[in-house]
Amino acid sequence: MLSWVVTLLIIALIAGVLGFGGLAGASIEIAKIIFFVAVVLFLVSAVVGLARGRTRV
């Protein structure tokens, strides 16, 4: 997922330099959404991993 973010940011930078403001803005917004989804999934995974690690019987 983070590779998608990097790809979209590169597309946004290139589009911004070439003057395609709409495409650059859209790419940035999509990259932000994917980044925050990745962060939330990481946090959920970390919490689940900690919860599982503590309940050894």
Distance bins in CASP14 RR format, pairs under 12 A and 6 or more apart:
PFRMAT RR
TARGET T0000
AUTHOR 0000-0000-0000
RMODE 2
METHOD distances of the structure
MODEL  1
1 7 0 0 0 0 0 1 0 0 0 0 0
1 8 0 0 0 0 0 1 0 0 0 0 0
1 30 0 0 0 0 0 1 0 0 0 0 0
1 31 0 0 0 0 0 1 0 0 0 0 0
1 33 0 0 0 0 0 1 0 0 0 0 0
1 34 1 0 1 0 0 0 0 0 0 0 0
1 35 0 0 0 0 1 0 0 0 0 0 0
1 36 0 0 0 0 0 1 0 0 0 0 0
1 37 1 0 0 1 0 0 0 0 0 0 0
1 38 1 0 1 0 0 0 0 0 0 0 0
1 39 0 0 0 0 1 0 0 0 0 0 0
1 40 0 0 0 0 0 1 0 0 0 0 0
1 41 1 0 0 1 0 0 0 0 0 0 0
1 42 0 0 0 0 1 0 0 0 0 0 0
2 8 0 0 0 0 0 1 0 0 0 0 0
2 9 0 0 0 0 0 1 0 0 0 0 0
2 31 0 0 0 0 0 1 0 0 0 0 0
2 34 0 0 0 0 1 0 0 0 0 0 0
2 35 1 0 0 1 0 0 0 0 0 0 0
2 36 0 0 0 0 0 1 0 0 0 0 0
2 37 0 0 0 0 0 1 0 0 0 0 0
2 38 1 0 1 0 0 0 0 0 0 0 0
2 39 0 0 0 0 1 0 0 0 0 0 0
2 41 0 0 0 0 0 1 0 0 0 0 0
2 42 0 0 0 0 1 0 0 0 0 0 0
3 9 0 0 0 0 0 1 0 0 0 0 0
3 10 0 0 0 0 0 1 0 0 0 0 0
3 31 0 0 0 0 0 1 0 0 0 0 0
3 34 0 0 0 0 1 0 0 0 0 0 0
3 35 0 0 0 0 0 1 0 0 0 0 0
3 38 0 0 0 0 0 1 0 0 0 0 0
4 10 0 0 0 0 0 1 0 0 0 0 0
4 11 0 0 0 0 0 1 0 0 0 0 0
4 27 0 0 0 0 0 1 0 0 0 0 0
4 30 0 0 0 0 1 0 0 0 0 0 0
4 31 1 0 0 1 0 0 0 0 0 0 0
4 32 0 0 0 0 0 1 0 0 0 0 0
4 33 0 0 0 0 0 1 0 0 0 0 0
4 34 1 0 1 0 0 0 0 0 0 0 0
4 35 0 0 0 0 1 0 0 0 0 0 0
4 37 0 0 0 0 1 0 0 0 0 0 0
4 38 0 0 0 0 1 0 0 0 0 0 0
5 11 0 0 0 0 0 1 0 0 0 0 0
5 12 0 0 0 0 0 1 0 0 0 0 0
5 27 0 0 0 0 0 1 0 0 0 0 0
5 28 0 0 0 0 0 1 0 0 0 0 0
5 29 0 0 0 0 0 1 0 0 0 0 0
5 30 0 0 0 0 1 0 0 0 0 0 0
5 31 1 0 1 0 0 0 0 0 0 0 0
5 32 0 0 0 0 1 0 0 0 0 0 0
5 33 0 0 0 0 1 0 0 0 0 0 0
5 34 1 0 1 0 0 0 0 0 0 0 0
5 35 1 0 1 0 0 0 0 0 0 0 0
5 36 0 0 0 0 1 0 0 0 0 0 0
5 37 0 0 0 0 1 0 0 0 0 0 0
5 38 1 0 0 1 0 0 0 0 0 0 0
5 39 0 0 0 0 0 1 0 0 0 0 0
6 12 0 0 0 0 0 1 0 0 0 0 0
6 13 0 0 0 0 0 1 0 0 0 0 0
6 27 0 0 0 0 0 1 0 0 0 0 0
6 31 0 0 0 0 1 0 0 0 0 0 0
6 34 0 0 0 0 0 1 0 0 0 0 0
6 35 0 0 0 0 1 0 0 0 0 0 0
6 38 0 0 0 0 0 1 0 0 0 0 0
7 13 0 0 0 0 0 1 0 0 0 0 0
7 14 0 0 0 0 0 1 0 0 0 0 0
7 27 0 0 0 0 1 0 0 0 0 0 0
7 30 0 0 0 0 0 1 0 0 0 0 0
7 31 0 0 0 0 1 0 0 0 0 0 0
7 34 0 0 0 0 1 0 0 0 0 0 0
7 35 0 0 0 0 0 1 0 0 0 0 0
8 14 0 0 0 0 0 1 0 0 0 0 0
8 15 0 0 0 0 0 1 0 0 0 0 0
8 23 0 0 0 0 0 1 0 0 0 0 0
8 24 0 0 0 0 0 1 0 0 0 0 0
8 25 0 0 0 0 0 1 0 0 0 0 0
8 26 0 0 0 0 1 0 0 0 0 0 0
8 27 1 0 1 0 0 0 0 0 0 0 0
8 28 1 0 0 1 0 0 0 0 0 0 0
8 29 0 0 0 0 1 0 0 0 0 0 0
8 30 1 0 1 0 0 0 0 0 0 0 0
8 31 1 1 0 0 0 0 0 0 0 0 0
8 32 0 0 0 0 1 0 0 0 0 0 0
8 33 0 0 0 0 1 0 0 0 0 0 0
8 34 1 0 0 1 0 0 0 0 0 0 0
8 35 0 0 0 0 1 0 0 0 0 0 0
9 15 0 0 0 0 0 1 0 0 0 0 0
9 16 0 0 0 0 0 1 0 0 0 0 0
9 24 0 0 0 0 1 0 0 0 0 0 0
9 25 0 0 0 0 0 1 0 0 0 0 0
9 27 1 0 0 1 0 0 0 0 0 0 0
9 28 1 0 0 1 0 0 0 0 0 0 0
9 29 0 0 0 0 0 1 0 0 0 0 0
9 30 0 0 0 0 1 0 0 0 0 0 0
9 31 1 0 1 0 0 0 0 0 0 0 0
9 32 0 0 0 0 1 0 0 0 0 0 0
9 34 0 0 0 0 0 1 0 0 0 0 0
9 35 0 0 0 0 1 0 0 0 0 0 0
10 16 0 0 0 0 0 1 0 0 0 0 0
10 17 0 0 0 0 0 1 0 0 0 0 0
10 24 0 0 0 0 0 1 0 0 0 0 0
10 27 0 0 0 0 1 0 0 0 0 0 0
10 28 0 0 0 0 0 1 0 0 0 0 0
10 31 0 0 0 0 1 0 0 0 0 0 0
11 17 0 0 0 0 0 1 0 0 0 0 0
11 18 0 0 0 0 0 1 0 0 0 0 0
11 20 0 0 0 0 1 0 0 0 0 0 0
11 21 0 0 0 0 0 1 0 0 0 0 0
11 22 0 0 0 0 0 1 0 0 0 0 0
11 23 1 0 0 1 0 0 0 0 0 0 0
11 24 1 0 0 1 0 0 0 0 0 0 0
11 25 0 0 0 0 0 1 0 0 0 0 0
11 26 0 0 0 0 1 0 0 0 0 0 0
11 27 1 0 1 0 0 0 0 0 0 0 0
11 28 0 0 0 0 1 0 0 0 0 0 0
11 30 0 0 0 0 1 0 0 0 0 0 0
11 31 0 0 0 0 1 0 0 0 0 0 0
12 18 0 0 0 0 0 1 0 0 0 0 0
12 19 0 0 0 0 0 1 0 0 0 0 0
12 20 0 0 0 0 1 0 0 0 0 0 0
12 21 0 0 0 0 1 0 0 0 0 0 0
12 22 0 0 0 0 1 0 0 0 0 0 0
12 23 1 0 0 1 0 0 0 0 0 0 0
12 24 1 0 1 0 0 0 0 0 0 0 0
12 25 1 0 0 1 0 0 0 0 0 0 0
12 26 0 0 0 0 1 0 0 0 0 0 0
12 27 1 1 0 0 0 0 0 0 0 0 0
12 28 1 0 1 0 0 0 0 0 0 0 0
12 29 0 0 0 0 1 0 0 0 0 0 0
12 30 0 0 0 0 1 0 0 0 0 0 0
12 31 1 0 0 1 0 0 0 0 0 0 0
12 32 0 0 0 0 0 1 0 0 0 0 0
13 19 0 0 0 0 0 1 0 0 0 0 0
13 20 0 0 0 0 0 1 0 0 0 0 0
13 21 0 0 0 0 0 1 0 0 0 0 0
13 23 0 0 0 0 0 1 0 0 0 0 0
13 24 1 0 0 1 0 0 0 0 0 0 0
13 25 0 0 0 0 0 1 0 0 0 0 0
13 27 0 0 0 0 1 0 0 0 0 0 0
13 28 0 0 0 0 1 0 0 0 0 0 0
13 31 0 0 0 0 0 1 0 0 0 0 0
14 20 0 0 0 0 1 0 0 0 0 0 0
14 21 0 0 0 0 0 1 0 0 0 0 0
14 23 0 0 0 0 1 0 0 0 0 0 0
14 24 0 0 0 0 1 0 0 0 0 0 0
14 27 0 0 0 0 1 0 0 0 0 0 0
15 21 1 0 0 1 0 0 0 0 0 0 0
15 22 1 0 0 1 0 0 0 0 0 0 0
15 23 1 0 1 0 0 0 0 0 0 0 0
15 24 1 0 1 0 0 0 0 0 0 0 0
15 25 1 0 0 1 0 0 0 0 0 0 0
15 26 0 0 0 0 1 0 0 0 0 0 0
15 27 1 0 0 1 0 0 0 0 0 0 0
15 28 0 0 0 0 1 0 0 0 0 0 0
15 31 0 0 0 0 0 1 0 0 0 0 0
16 22 0 0 0 0 1 0 0 0 0 0 0
16 23 1 0 0 1 0 0 0 0 0 0 0
16 24 1 0 1 0 0 0 0 0 0 0 0
16 25 0 0 0 0 1 0 0 0 0 0 0
16 26 0 0 0 0 0 1 0 0 0 0 0
16 27 0 0 0 0 1 0 0 0 0 0 0
16 28 0 0 0 0 1 0 0 0 0 0 0
17 23 0 0 0 0 0 1 0 0 0 0 0
17 24 0 0 0 0 1 0 0 0 0 0 0
18 24 0 0 0 0 1 0 0 0 0 0 0
19 25 0 0 0 0 0 1 0 0 0 0 0
20 26 0 0 0 0 1 0 0 0 0 0 0
20 27 0 0 0 0 1 0 0 0 0 0 0
21 27 0 0 0 0 1 0 0 0 0 0 0
21 28 0 0 0 0 1 0 0 0 0 0 0
21 29 0 0 0 0 0 1 0 0 0 0 0
22 28 0 0 0 0 1 0 0 0 0 0 0
22 29 0 0 0 0 1 0 0 0 0 0 0
22 30 0 0 0 0 0 1 0 0 0 0 0
23 29 0 0 0 0 0 1 0 0 0 0 0
23 30 0 0 0 0 0 1 0 0 0 0 0
24 30 0 0 0 0 0 1 0 0 0 0 0
24 31 0 0 0 0 0 1 0 0 0 0 0
25 31 0 0 0 0 1 0 0 0 0 0 0
25 32 0 0 0 0 1 0 0 0 0 0 0
26 32 0 0 0 0 0 1 0 0 0 0 0
26 33 0 0 0 0 0 1 0 0 0 0 0
27 33 0 0 0 0 0 1 0 0 0 0 0
27 34 0 0 0 0 0 1 0 0 0 0 0
28 34 0 0 0 0 0 1 0 0 0 0 0
28 35 0 0 0 0 0 1 0 0 0 0 0
29 35 0 0 0 0 0 1 0 0 0 0 0
29 36 0 0 0 0 0 1 0 0 0 0 0
30 36 0 0 0 0 0 1 0 0 0 0 0
30 37 0 0 0 0 0 1 0 0 0 0 0
31 37 0 0 0 0 0 1 0 0 0 0 0
31 38 0 0 0 0 0 1 0 0 0 0 0
32 38 0 0 0 0 0 1 0 0 0 0 0
32 39 0 0 0 0 0 1 0 0 0 0 0
33 39 0 0 0 0 0 1 0 0 0 0 0
33 40 0 0 0 0 0 1 0 0 0 0 0
34 40 0 0 0 0 0 1 0 0 0 0 0
34 41 0 0 0 0 0 1 0 0 0 0 0
35 41 0 0 0 0 0 1 0 0 0 0 0
35 42 0 0 0 0 0 1 0 0 0 0 0
36 42 0 0 0 0 0 1 0 0 0 0 0
36 43 0 0 0 0 0 1 0 0 0 0 0
37 43 0 0 0 0 0 1 0 0 0 0 0
37 44 0 0 0 0 0 1 0 0 0 0 0
38 44 0 0 0 0 0 1 0 0 0 0 0
38 45 0 0 0 0 0 1 0 0 0 0 0
39 45 0 0 0 0 0 1 0 0 0 0 0
39 46 0 0 0 0 0 1 0 0 0 0 0
40 46 0 0 0 0 0 1 0 0 0 0 0
40 47 0 0 0 0 0 1 0 0 0 0 0
41 47 0 0 0 0 0 1 0 0 0 0 0
41 48 0 0 0 0 0 1 0 0 0 0 0
42 48 0 0 0 0 0 1 0 0 0 0 0
42 49 0 0 0 0 0 1 0 0 0 0 0
43 49 0 0 0 0 0 1 0 0 0 0 0
43 50 0 0 0 0 0 1 0 0 0 0 0
44 50 0 0 0 0 0 1 0 0 0 0 0
44 51 0 0 0 0 0 1 0 0 0 0 0
45 51 0 0 0 0 0 1 0 0 0 0 0
45 52 0 0 0 0 0 1 0 0 0 0 0
46 52 0 0 0 0 0 1 0 0 0 0 0
46 53 0 0 0 0 0 1 0 0 0 0 0
47 53 0 0 0 0 0 1 0 0 0 0 0
47 54 0 0 0 0 0 1 0 0 0 0 0
48 54 0 0 0 0 0 1 0 0 0 0 0
48 55 0 0 0 0 0 1 0 0 0 0 0
49 55 0 0 0 0 0 1 0 0 0 0 0
END
